[in-house]
Amino acid sequence: MTLRKSRASQRLLLLIPFVVAVAGCKPSTESHSDKNAELPKKWELTLCNRSEGGLALSDDGTIVIACQDGFVYAVDSSGKLQWKTYIGATLASPAIGPDGAIYIPNNNGAVYALNRSGSQRWKSIVYEGNTLGHNAGAIGNSFLFTPSRDGLKAVNLSDGRVEWTTQLGTEQWGAVTLLNDGTVLFGGHGRLNAVNTRGDSLWQYPALTDQALQRNGGFPPPGPFAAVSGIVPGLDHTLYMGMGHNALAAVGQDAVLRWQFDSRGTTLNTASPVISSDGTIYFAHSNGHLYAFDSLGTKKWDLDMLGQVAATPLLASDGTIFVMGAHYLWVVTPSGQVLSKQDVGSVITSSPTLAPDGTIYVINELGVLAAYTGGHGGLMDSPWPKFQADLSNSGNERPR
């Protein structure tokens, strides 16, 4: 484990009881084997052959999981399977509506709505063809806003009817965000796109000019980056997102770049940033590090996760960060100190969730769902403490 501090934190080094390295200096390492006590495991349950979508948690404590074997599973808080329903293979993440309905697309152009019992409420074909993608939608008052290969779709929650489709294509990796003012944000064609709840374009970053449209025959030309993580609003309404393999970007809602952090990654930045109640931005970069930044883009610290990082971290109410790195569930303090790490048996790309009683639920790529005693409280009351903002994966900006 390697921890590197920014120059602003150098004077604190004498207070930290383990070895750190100042930015620009050669990092030091220490095993911390005495600090890496295992988290108590409550139970585990093998469900399927592979799962990549984020976990959702209903208001009655039921965990909802979608797998590549084609089934959506519901498991209660004691680890007992309640039901499973076939929808076809999917990499996408389920979202739970206010009435308990579960919304989930599959890899073949269909979106499903399931009742709490697992029975099918409706099925809607939103695209004729393959829509394979590691993505998540956002739930509005009347619509599910969901990515598809030919554009963002507004799907009626009551009957599955497609109300509108944008003319802006969407990334097949990434997530949709619904802001409090009704702005819908999504990545597509190398840009961050903003539309209203009628599908009208509001702005893009980078800006899309009339001249660029004309040069491309009236179609939006690709922009310079892939917005493949979720798009996360911070305390000051700045938007944060992972871009392609290398960058974390902070963009204002005036479509102006505030700052950008670059570090070469090995895969796409699929993990979304999360925002603490004090405004700290935590980002699990595809280069295998967890980073902490202030709102101006100054790096506070970074932590080597010893391998692949693809899932969005969780923030607990006491400030503790739970993050998946390599085949471990790491427990990290807000200052970057590792409290413990738990071997979960395989790499995890599915974003975990955190119950109100502090239980952490994770599913690894082998399809093993496990529950651990966290001991750090439930979800933090902050602008964006987990994948898609809340336990239901609604993708809604949290109330201020």
Helices and strands as residue ranges (DSSP letters): E 3-5, G 7-15, E 21-22, E 41-46, E 56-57, E 63-66, E 71-75, E 81-86, E 95-96, E 102-105, E 110-114, E 120-125, E 135-136, E 138-139, E 143-146, E 153-156, E 162-165, E 174-175, E 177-178, E 184-188, E 191-195, E 201-205, H 210-215, E 232-233, E 239-243, E 247-251, E 257-262, E 274-275, E 281-284, E 289-293, E 299-304, E 314-315, E 321-325, E 328-332, E 338-343, E 353-354, E 359-363, E 368-373
